[in-house]
Amino acid sequence: MRASGDSADSNATGATVMVGKRLARNFYVAYEQSLSGALGTFQIFYDLTTRLTLRAQIGQQSVIDLIYTVRFDRVGEIFEPPARSRQLQSSPKPP
């Protein structure tokens, strides 16, 4: 459930419920409905790469977005040298 302060109707709470399903590793569909019953939105997410996602939204407004994601939970992996260079550095020298 999500609550939003932005709403066209000042009397609406802005709370919504979203239900979705991952159909493939890189394909996700979702439907979002306002609890007031006024708005319903269908969304499709397609992962182009690990960082780029294409989102199409159909409802009161139709929108296409390109989303770029940066994850901060794996920062150590970004700054570590590649496995091949680590392997070359640690390999023993022949006698």
BAFI-3210 file (N, C-alpha, C; in Angstrom, 3 decimals, decimal comma, padded with zeros to 6 digits):
// residues 95
n [1|2|3|4|5|6|7|8|9|10|11|12|13|14|15|16|17|18|19|20|21|22|23|24|25|26|27|28|29|30|31|32|33|34|35|36|37|38|39|40|41|42|43|44|45|46|47|48|49|50|51|52|53|54|55|56|57|58|59|60|61|62|63|64|65|66|67|68|69|70|71|72|73|74|75|76|77|78|79|80|81|82|83|84|85|86|87|88|89|90|91|92|93|94|95]
n.u [000,852|000,499|000,930|000,153|000,868|000,195|-002,627|-005,399|-007,917|-008,776|-010,028|-009,433|-007,503|-005,229|-004,129|-003,040|-003,266|-001,097|-000,692|001,298|003,137|005,919|006,718|008,774|012,378|013,225|010,889|008,033|004,747|002,170|-000,682|-002,215|-004,383|-006,437|-007,548|-009,827|-011,137|-011,087|-008,892|-007,071|-004,247|-002,214|000,863|003,944|007,059|010,240|013,342|016,101|018,888|021,098|021,039|019,317|015,887|012,847|009,775|006,352|003,293|-000,170|-003,190|-004,928|-003,131|-000,925|002,309|005,786|008,777|012,318|014,345|017,137|019,183|021,088|022,793|023,542|024,122|026,004|028,570|031,255|031,783|031,922|034,291|036,297|039,096|038,955|038,328|040,143|042,505|043,184|043,748|045,980|047,830|048,155|049,187|051,683|055,154|056,973|059,732]
n.v [-001,155|002,231|005,636|008,862|012,304|013,908|014,601|014,861|015,312|016,991|015,847|013,162|010,468|009,493|007,004|003,894|000,595|-001,860|-004,555|-007,080|-009,119|-011,104|-012,124|-013,076|-013,274|-010,694|-009,230|-007,626|-007,149|-004,955|-003,834|-000,970|000,405|002,993|003,506|004,961|004,339|005,802|005,922|003,835|002,031|000,456|-001,148|-001,858|-003,321|-003,602|-004,992|-003,774|-003,792|-004,551|-002,145|-000,450|000,135|-000,185|001,406|001,222|002,863|002,731|004,348|006,871|008,708|008,077|006,855|006,582|005,536|005,677|004,152|004,594|002,783|002,897|000,996|001,012|-000,891|-002,689|-001,589|-002,272|-004,229|-002,771|-001,302|-003,159|-004,852|-006,593|-010,154|-011,647|-010,046|-010,029|-012,709|-013,038|-011,453|-012,828|-015,281|-017,792|-017,346|-019,058|-021,329]
n.w [000,000|-000,726|000,075|-001,031|-001,283|-003,377|-005,146|-007,337|-006,326|-003,479|-001,290|-001,348|000,024|-001,134|-000,896|-002,169|-003,647|-004,823|-007,026|-008,312|-010,714|-011,497|-014,592|-016,103|-015,894|-016,506|-016,820|-015,649|-014,471|-013,289|-011,388|-010,227|-007,874|-006,711|-003,390|-003,086|-005,319|-007,617|-009,387|-011,604|-012,614|-015,003|-015,207|-016,857|-016,538|-017,915|-017,867|-019,360|-019,099|-016,320|-015,044|-016,460|-016,889|-018,579|-018,346|-018,834|-018,562|-018,222|-017,929|-016,267|-017,217|-019,894|-019,952|-020,713|-019,363|-018,854|-016,678|-014,660|-012,547|-009,605|-007,374|-003,978|-002,152|-002,939|-003,138|-002,691|-004,632|-006,952|-006,806|-006,508|-007,960|-011,128|-011,209|-012,738|-012,878|-010,178|-009,858|-011,487|-010,134|-007,730|-008,452|-008,195|-009,014|-011,547|-010,812]
ca.u [000,000|001,290|000,187|000,740|000,315|-000,282|-003,861|-006,220|-009,052|-008,230|-010,671|-008,910|-006,352|-004,082|-003,648|-003,239|-002,838|-000,487|-000,524|002,117|003,629|007,080|006,422|010,070|013,461|013,352|009,575|007,153|003,523|001,528|-001,890|-002,325|-005,751|-006,658|-008,545|-011,068|-011,770|-011,080|-007,798|-006,502|-003,109|-001,541|002,268|004,814|008,476|011,105|014,746|016,941|020,171|020,999|020,833|018,280|014,561|011,834|008,479|005,200|002,156|-001,427|-004,223|-005,407|-002,086|-000,051|003,675|006,897|009,948|013,556|014,813|018,529|019,289|022,400|022,633|024,587|024,347|027,096|029,617|032,537|031,958|032,225|035,642|037,271|039,638|038,348|038,840|041,296|043,702|043,537|044,312|047,319|048,677|048,414|049,706|053,113|056,078|057,678|061,130]
ca.v [000,000|003,440|006,871|009,952|013,611|014,529|014,055|015,860|015,553|017,327|015,011|011,799|010,225|009,201|005,658|002,972|-000,791|-002,341|-005,998|-007,339|-010,479|-011,224|-013,161|-013,588|-012,682|-009,277|-008,708|-007,526|-006,381|-004,564|-003,019|-000,117|000,923|003,920|002,992|005,701|003,765|006,759|005,738|002,515|002,149|-000,778|-000,843|-002,915|-003,047|-004,499|-004,714|-003,809|-004,224|-004,581|-000,780|000,257|-000,472|000,530|001,299|001,766|003,004|003,035|004,679|008,226|009,224|007,058|007,338|005,655|006,023|004,923|004,296|004,201|002,402|002,742|000,309|001,339|-002,013|-003,500|-000,644|-002,967|-004,949|-001,826|-000,806|-004,247|-005,166|-007,805|-011,425|-012,071|-009,319|-010,507|-014,040|-012,875|-010,875|-013,783|-016,554|-017,930|-017,276|-020,338|-021,297]
ca.w [000,000|-000,850|000,301|-001,793|-000,966|-004,607|-005,688|-008,000|-005,446|-002,160|-000,280|-001,440|000,888|-001,969|-000,632|-003,280|-003,503|-006,061|-007,127|-009,486|-010,944|-012,365|-015,579|-016,541|-015,109|-016,804|-017,211|-014,484|-014,710|-012,034|-011,449|-009,047|-007,736|-005,609|-002,447|-003,296|-006,501|-008,716|-010,330|-011,823|-013,518|-015,392|-015,464|-017,366|-016,328|-018,684|-017,582|-020,558|-018,544|-014,863|-014,563|-017,223|-016,910|-019,337|-017,681|-019,557|-017,652|-018,907|-016,950|-016,503|-018,096|-020,466|-019,796|-020,901|-018,638|-018,850|-015,302|-014,418|-011,145|-008,995|-006,095|-003,034|-001,253|-003,479|-003,514|-002,698|-005,883|-008,024|-006,697|-006,464|-009,278|-011,713|-010,685|-013,549|-012,472|-008,844|-010,015|-012,034|-009,103|-006,653|-008,931|-007,875|-010,152|-011,753|-010,335]
c.u [000,900|000,405|000,910|000,074|-000,243|-001,563|-004,666|-007,402|-008,521|-008,856|-010,120|-007,683|-005,099|-003,530|-003,999|-002,789|-002,294|-000,296|000,254|002,597|004,836|006,829|007,682|011,135|013,557|012,019|008,623|005,938|002,862|000,270|-001,998|-003,710|-005,815|-007,728|-009,868|-011,806|-011,716|-010,041|-007,364|-005,411|-002,504|-000,108|003,003|006,253|009,286|012,550|015,564|018,343|020,004|020,735|019,698|016,979|013,624|010,498|007,426|004,024|000,934|-002,486|-004,780|-004,420|-001,275|001,365|004,647|008,107|011,131|014,197|016,236|018,686|020,748|022,168|023,820|024,866|025,486|028,262|030,969|032,813|032,358|033,704|036,696|037,828|038,985|039,042|040,090|042,560|044,134|044,224|045,740|048,284|049,060|049,007|051,203|053,956|056,775|059,142|062,136]
c.v [001,221|004,631|007,998|011,255|014,311|013,850|015,182|016,249|015,811|016,485|013,586|011,646|009,966|007,812|004,749|001,572|-001,233|-003,848|-006,254|-008,766|-010,410|-012,403|-013,798|-012,875|-011,170|-008,613|-008,775|-006,692|-006,097|-003,769|-002,268|000,507|001,841|003,335|003,753|005,190|004,647|006,436|004,288|002,642|000,774|-000,413|-002,082|-002,465|-004,071|-004,089|-004,878|-004,297|-004,290|-003,195|-000,042|-000,538|000,426|000,309|001,952|001,758|003,429|003,250|006,041|008,982|008,047|007,621|006,218|006,292|005,110|005,199|003,773|003,958|002,275|002,126|000,610|000,203|-002,905|-002,620|-001,339|-003,697|-004,015|-001,455|-001,906|-004,477|-006,431|-009,067|-011,865|-011,348|-009,721|-011,863|-013,946|-012,337|-011,909|-015,106|-016,630|-017,881|-018,610|-020,221|-021,159]
c.w [000,000|-000,594|-000,409|-001,412|-002,188|-005,056|-006,295|-007,118|-004,038|-001,059|-000,279|-000,556|000,075|-001,750|-001,803|-002,896|-004,852|-005,976|-008,407|-009,550|-011,871|-013,300|-016,145|-015,718|-015,311|-017,169|-016,022|-014,856|-013,370|-012,326|-010,137|-009,026|-006,530|-004,688|-002,551|-004,534|-007,724|-009,782|-010,405|-012,873|-013,751|-015,761|-015,937|-017,149|-017,108|-018,442|-018,859|-020,206|-017,037|-014,294|-015,265|-017,260|-017,707|-018,643|-018,553|-018,596|-018,457|-017,839|-017,282|-017,393|-018,611|-020,498|-020,131|-020,237|-018,889|-017,496|-015,198|-012,922|-010,730|-007,629|-005,207|-002,063|-001,714|-003,906|-003,598|-003,992|-007,022|-008,000|-006,593|-007,864|-009,826|-011,206|-011,450|-013,108|-011,066|-008,942|-010,551|-010,979|-008,048|-007,138|-008,648|-009,146|-010,302|-011,328|-011,448]
res [m|r|a|s|g|d|s|a|d|s|n|a|t|g|a|t|v|m|v|g|k|r|l|a|r|n|f|y|v|a|y|e|q|s|l|s|g|a|l|g|t|f|q|i|f|y|d|l|t|t|r|l|t|l|r|a|q|i|g|q|q|s|v|i|d|l|i|y|t|v|r|f|d|r|v|g|e|i|f|e|p|p|a|r|s|r|q|l|q|s|s|p|k|p|p]
***
